[in-house]
Amino acid sequence: MQDINIVIAGAAGQGVQGAATILGKVLLRSGFHLFANHDAQSRIRGGHNFSSLRFADQPLAAGVKRIDYLLALNQESLSRHLNDLTPAGLAFCVDGLGGDITDGRLRVLPAEVGPEGARRPQYQGVKLLARLAGRLGLAPAILAQVVSERFAEKGEAIVAMNLQAIEAVLAHSRQEESAPLAPPAQPLGPRLLVSGHEAVALGMIAAGIGVYAAYPIGPATEIMNLLAEHGPDLGIGVEMVEDEIAAANLAIGASYAGVRAAVGTSGAGISLMCEAIGLAGISETPLVIVDGQRSGPSTGMATRTEQSDLLFVVHASHGEFPRAVLAPTGPEDAFSLTFAAFNLAERWQLPVFILTDHSLADAQASVAEYDLGRLTIDRGVMAPEPGETTELPRYQLTENGVSPRAYPVVSNWLVAQDSHEHNEYGLVTDNPENREAQMAKRMRKLAGLAATMPAPEVQHPEAATLLLCWGSTVGPVVEAVENLREQGQNLGVAIFRQLFPMNKEAVRAALAGAKRLVSVEANSTGQLGKLLLLETGLASGGHIGKTDGRSFTVEELVVRIGKYLEEPA
Amino acid sequence: MNAERFQSSFAPQWCPGCGNYDLLDCVRQALPELHVPREVILATGIGQTAKLGFSVRANLFNGIHGRALPLAMGMSMANRAAKILVVGGDGDLFAEGGNHFIHALRRNLDVTILAGDNRVYGLTKGQGSPTGSFDFRAPIHNDGVAAQPVNPTALALVSGATFVARTFSGNKEELTGLIKAGLQHRGVAMIDVLFPCVTFNRINTVAWYKKRLKPLEAEHDVSDFAAALRLATGGEETIYTGLYYRVERPTHADSLAALAGEPLVKRAAEWRPERVRGVLAGFR
């Protein structure tokens, strides 16, 4: 594989994100595979932000630490990142930022390059992109097109100024040798550049969501933004409510009234939603809940990633009730698993968690355009419409525990749902026989659901050691394992996308070939390992963890896994 | 049209003399004059008043303590044609649910709220509620409640309610009329229903209320916000009953473009995976 890693760095408000968006689209349209992640501090202005864009002739699902090209929007970016620049790498900045740095890899763009009007700071991002495009031999027409689209809203004059700046910088760059990377020989077909949470929102739209409720919180706000943008056209009611408690109860009310409904938040919001999650459980109301995990507990590090909510969401809320927990690994399965979550929620009438994390939420990857033809919306078992107004046995005892639903007001059924223990008609009772019957009915759903859950995807199942992973950790683990196998290590990977309930027999069979299981997760205690033991009796032999709030990089994992294999901790 | 159409087989179990019986009677009287059971959803929380929902034959979602209003908001977004009645006590609506109360009223959610207000917690045996008076004493309040009571009528007014009324559970004719008017109002209708707790509230008894209750003057202008607020906050020597305030404003559903036209629940034909196709264009 040939790959190049570019870092764009600067202070918040300097346009790091805008430049990264433009470069991402240029690389996508130039035919490359692409993975981009973003590192931001929790502030509106200042601080230090950077985006890494890695592109290659093969699919990518992880970031790397080494930098091939650095685009520095301020001086701090040079001092912070030059250490990671490869010996053959180059750093670009505009005149005046280089200071007294004498590094031979630094290329300073003279101030006089480009039109007079483009000397203001907001143009430096585009100039550095043009400088990079020249170096990489990217087609100027693609860059010009993406920049024109990006600034179209700002008017023709701004677009023209940007295009002149690009042209001037490209002309200037021709003095230097270019070092192009060839895209894959076979054109890749229609593709998208999507972040994890954009993919979740797109999956919700495809699944026919009617109502989404949330309180703003990173990294989930991106889902609300995308749904709110398209809601008026598509008939999706998006409500920013007073708190996460309201969000969860609102979604339950909407689901009861007959539309697909979801909420999105991070762990702090899930803490507030706990009581409503139990309400969805006992009232058997379909509900999809996105937890974009971030560093905890409490406020923790608000813009940083972690995978520490797994055991929490498996057990969240008091009492016992069935639920499902799904964990996408990137923008491709984030779309399909979100779509599937709504079908599961309605088929089994329970809360379904989509467990993402900050790293996954923000990271963009190029994916083949989603195949919508394979998707089918399944709203579960509905009660046949009665001829006249009749009380629905909403909690009818059935063999698989699923009772036929009906939507109130639009049918002749009168539908009663209840947070108390209730009889088959949804009316409160604490009769002991009824309690055992209703409890057993609900728990039959958990057993039935577990039996439909697929086994983890295992790569190199014959390997002596299998690394257990989920979420955003999967991409870097898979790439690190391939590197380590080339060095002769006998390693494989087990990727868990359906975390709860586990299909015990299927999971045991999938992992049967391994002598040792080791979990690799962005948490302290090895939560997947613990859950595996609880659900299947299989014990993980160890844990490679991380709680610094940053995404795993491939290099870091190669070192840490290699070290672990030498001396297991 | 008669109350039997909304009579469920579930018998309530309140203390004899509880104001909830009167409230239930009035709900069952008012509903059939305007609706059939399938058109109506009761959204309730937890507490003695919230249990009223089980005894009304209609659609019902009995949710959790304090959260009936967000539950109702979700119902209203999914089906703006549903007739939604939120029924709860003073603990449900003003303690656990206080935040939601303010925000539902700000939004002019198209629901009718019946607040059963007896100033005391019954289910947990006699603690002062948020509407309980400053010097209300109970075993856990040796110093009295020691907080100014929430004034539901005034709170509704300043939170943006478009229909605000107050009456006493024993004024059954007035209460039935107000419930009907509230159901006919487009937007949030908040009715504070004062009633006695014969078991735990020895202060605000039927006799205490009878001495103070007085219908709003016939010339009270229900479009006059300042007059409504003045009457609502004029102390308890005289407690005025009737319709304090009514104004027409766009409802929550009116204000959301996504909810225009047919209720969302009836738009199932649009729910196909192909719906996302146009949105994908922005990611190429």
Chai-1 contact restraints between the chains, C-beta under 6 A:
chainA,res_idxA,chainB,res_idxB,connection_type,confidence,min_distance_angstrom,max_distance_angstrom,comment,restraint_id
A,L192,B,F283,contact,1.0,0.0,6.0,A-B,restraint_1
A,L193,B,F283,contact,1.0,0.0,6.0,A-B,restraint_2
A,V194,B,F283,contact,1.0,0.0,6.0,A-B,restraint_3
A,L202,B,V276,contact,1.0,0.0,6.0,A-B,restraint_4
A,I205,B,R275,contact,1.0,0.0,6.0,A-B,restraint_5
A,I205,B,V276,contact,1.0,0.0,6.0,A-B,restraint_6
A,I205,B,V279,contact,1.0,0.0,6.0,A-B,restraint_7
A,A206,B,P273,contact,1.0,0.0,6.0,A-B,restraint_8
A,A206,B,V276,contact,1.0,0.0,6.0,A-B,restraint_9
A,G208,B,W271,contact,1.0,0.0,6.0,A-B,restraint_10
A,G210,B,L264,contact,1.0,0.0,6.0,A-B,restraint_11
A,V211,B,M77,contact,1.0,0.0,6.0,A-B,restraint_12
A,V211,B,A78,contact,1.0,0.0,6.0,A-B,restraint_13
A,H230,B,V279,contact,1.0,0.0,6.0,A-B,restraint_14
A,G231,B,A258,contact,1.0,0.0,6.0,A-B,restraint_15
A,P232,B,A257,contact,1.0,0.0,6.0,A-B,restraint_16
A,P232,B,A258,contact,1.0,0.0,6.0,A-B,restraint_17
A,G235,B,A258,contact,1.0,0.0,6.0,A-B,restraint_18
A,G235,B,L264,contact,1.0,0.0,6.0,A-B,restraint_19
A,G235,B,R267,contact,1.0,0.0,6.0,A-B,restraint_20
A,I236,B,A258,contact,1.0,0.0,6.0,A-B,restraint_21
A,G237,B,M77,contact,1.0,0.0,6.0,A-B,restraint_22
A,G237,B,L256,contact,1.0,0.0,6.0,A-B,restraint_23
A,G237,B,A258,contact,1.0,0.0,6.0,A-B,restraint_24
A,G237,B,L259,contact,1.0,0.0,6.0,A-B,restraint_25
A,E242,B,N99,contact,1.0,0.0,6.0,A-B,restraint_26
A,E242,B,H103,contact,1.0,0.0,6.0,A-B,restraint_27
A,A246,B,P70,contact,1.0,0.0,6.0,A-B,restraint_28
A,A246,B,H100,contact,1.0,0.0,6.0,A-B,restraint_29
A,N249,B,R67,contact,1.0,0.0,6.0,A-B,restraint_30
A,N249,B,P70,contact,1.0,0.0,6.0,A-B,restraint_31
A,N249,B,L71,contact,1.0,0.0,6.0,A-B,restraint_32
A,L250,B,P70,contact,1.0,0.0,6.0,A-B,restraint_33
A,L250,B,M73,contact,1.0,0.0,6.0,A-B,restraint_34
A,L250,B,G74,contact,1.0,0.0,6.0,A-B,restraint_35
A,A251,B,G74,contact,1.0,0.0,6.0,A-B,restraint_36
A,G253,B,L71,contact,1.0,0.0,6.0,A-B,restraint_37
A,G253,B,G74,contact,1.0,0.0,6.0,A-B,restraint_38
A,G253,B,M75,contact,1.0,0.0,6.0,A-B,restraint_39
A,A254,B,G74,contact,1.0,0.0,6.0,A-B,restraint_40
A,A254,B,M77,contact,1.0,0.0,6.0,A-B,restraint_41
A,A254,B,A78,contact,1.0,0.0,6.0,A-B,restraint_42
A,Y256,B,F61,contact,1.0,0.0,6.0,A-B,restraint_43
A,A257,B,M75,contact,1.0,0.0,6.0,A-B,restraint_44
A,A257,B,A78,contact,1.0,0.0,6.0,A-B,restraint_45
A,A257,B,N79,contact,1.0,0.0,6.0,A-B,restraint_46
A,G258,B,A78,contact,1.0,0.0,6.0,A-B,restraint_47
A,G258,B,V265,contact,1.0,0.0,6.0,A-B,restraint_48
A,V259,B,A78,contact,1.0,0.0,6.0,A-B,restraint_49
A,V259,B,L264,contact,1.0,0.0,6.0,A-B,restraint_50
A,V259,B,V265,contact,1.0,0.0,6.0,A-B,restraint_51
A,E275,B,I64,contact,1.0,0.0,6.0,A-B,restraint_52
A,L279,B,I64,contact,1.0,0.0,6.0,A-B,restraint_53
A,L372,B,P273,contact,1.0,0.0,6.0,A-B,restraint_54
A,L372,B,E274,contact,1.0,0.0,6.0,A-B,restraint_55
A,L375,B,P273,contact,1.0,0.0,6.0,A-B,restraint_56
A,T389,B,P37,contact,1.0,0.0,6.0,A-B,restraint_57
A,T389,B,R38,contact,1.0,0.0,6.0,A-B,restraint_58
A,P408,B,I41,contact,1.0,0.0,6.0,A-B,restraint_59
A,P408,B,N59,contact,1.0,0.0,6.0,A-B,restraint_60
A,V409,B,N79,contact,1.0,0.0,6.0,A-B,restraint_61
A,V409,B,A82,contact,1.0,0.0,6.0,A-B,restraint_62
A,V410,B,V265,contact,1.0,0.0,6.0,A-B,restraint_63
A,L414,B,P37,contact,1.0,0.0,6.0,A-B,restraint_64
A,L414,B,N59,contact,1.0,0.0,6.0,A-B,restraint_65
A,V415,B,N59,contact,1.0,0.0,6.0,A-B,restraint_66
A,A416,B,L60,contact,1.0,0.0,6.0,A-B,restraint_67
A,Q417,B,F61,contact,1.0,0.0,6.0,A-B,restraint_68
A,D418,B,N62,contact,1.0,0.0,6.0,A-B,restraint_69
A,S419,B,N62,contact,1.0,0.0,6.0,A-B,restraint_70
A,S419,B,G63,contact,1.0,0.0,6.0,A-B,restraint_71
A,S419,B,I64,contact,1.0,0.0,6.0,A-B,restraint_72
A,L427,B,F10,contact,1.0,0.0,6.0,A-B,restraint_73
A,L427,B,F54,contact,1.0,0.0,6.0,A-B,restraint_74
